[in-house]
Structure formats: C-alpha cells, structure tokens
C-alpha cells in the first residue's frame, strides 16, 4: 500500500513522481542493509530518469528508504536526524545503534535505548513524564515516532508514537526544496562518521549467546578478540556490546533477539575504513569458537 500512497502524497505536494520497479510479488527491503542488487538498480534509475531522489519503504511501510540524486541511500538515522532538526525537536530518543555523531548534530537532548521501537516509545514516555517538550524518536532503520505535538507552518502536527516513514521522507525532501540543495549536499553537511552494518545469517542463537558471554567475562577476553581490529577505548553494554576503539572507530556486536543471526555495526572516518572494519568484524564473529 505504501507504494501507492507515496505516489499520491508526493504528487499532492508538487513532486513529479516516476513510479519504478512495481511488482506484484513481495520484495523484502531491509533499510539498514540494502542488497547489492537493489543498490545497483537505484544507481541506475537515478541518472536514467534524472531523479532528485528515490523513495521506497520496507514491506509494511514504516521504515523509509530515501536516496540522494545519485541513487545513494541516506542512512535511516541520518534521515531521522535531519527530521529532528527540521521539527526543532527538544528531545531525541534513539537506540544505541544509531550514529554516534547525533549528539553533536543538533540542539536537542539525546536519550539512548536498546534496539526496538518499544524501547524508543518507553524512552519518549519517560521524557514526557519528566516534563520535556518536543519529544520524538527514531530508529537506525529510519522509522520515526513523535510523542509531542509539533507545529509546522503554523499548523499542529499531532503525536504519532508509532513507527512512520512518511514524515521523515517529506521532511527531508521539503528541506532540500527549501534550501535548493541536492540531498547529497545536505547529507554531507552533517559530517557524521561513516557507518556500515551487516549480519551473519544462520548463526545459532546459542553461539551468539556464547560469544557475548565470552566477551563480557573479562577485559582480557575482549582485548584478545578485538586485537585484529584495534584497541579498546570505551564500551557500552546497553544492547549487545558497542566498543569505541582508540583510533576513533566503533564496532558493535549485537545478537538478534528473534532470529538465528548476529549483527555487526561499525563507524569509521571514511567508507573504505568502515567497510574494512565491518568485514573484519564479521570474520571475527564467523571464526569464533
């Protein structure tokens, strides 16, 4: 349904919409790990049709997929961050897997949670109970939630404390139109660490649990495990194990809560370093035990 609504809503607000890739067969879209095949299509379509952006969503339409004019997807947490600044948020609630540069990228307070919209909703509820205003949240997949009422162009925007893909897409596109800047330029202006993520599928939950137990058992275990990628500077145990390395990069290991897979998230100074660190991190997981 989202595919039809996107066309209608974007056209209503003045966009010239070109429907692409329509299929009657379900196509799964992971907005945090876009497949190489999908990436190739996006980068082909953009110059082919002279597009300023490409818009899509995951299967149930609550996680946005938005590319720049080159067909390069904007990360979901960046989309959420841009939307937070667009709404002039006072508090942003987001999981620990969202980019570590968010804290320095706005005039709002940042509250970190475990991964999952229920934890984001709980964080927003606590912020409201503490009397905070302008409370919103987003996940690393781009799904956005609002707990407070916001005002846009003099009109009220009611709270929507459930994951949504339409508001973040509209906010980013409107900002691009207002500033007369391409999305690639808007994204680059944030100067966030380059982030990458992937997962090992068919990785038994028992093995994931054993790995996390091993890493948490002692600093010696953690240092030895991470020796091939760097030295530990600081760590967070909010959800999985997120480690800041002394070279400024970050690596985060997190078991899935409901599937036999292990996720790895990284941040680094540039794309090459991020991809290298991600591949090394996945190898460390793969070779454990």
Secondary structure, DSSP 8 states (H G I E B T S, - for coil): -HHHHHHHHHHHTT------S--SS-----TTS--HHHHHHHHHHHHHHT-S-EEEE-TTS-SEEEE-TTS-B--HHHHHHHHHHHHT-SEEEEETTS-GGGGGSSSSEEEEE-SSHHHHHHHHHHHHHTT-SSEEEE-TT--EEE-S-EEETTEEE--EEEEESHHHHHHHHHHHHHHT--HHHHHHHT---EEEEEEEES--HHHHHHHHHHHHH-HHHHHHHHTTT--EEEEE-SSSEEEEETTS-EEEEEE-SSSSEEEEEEEESSHHHHHHHHHHHHHHHHT--
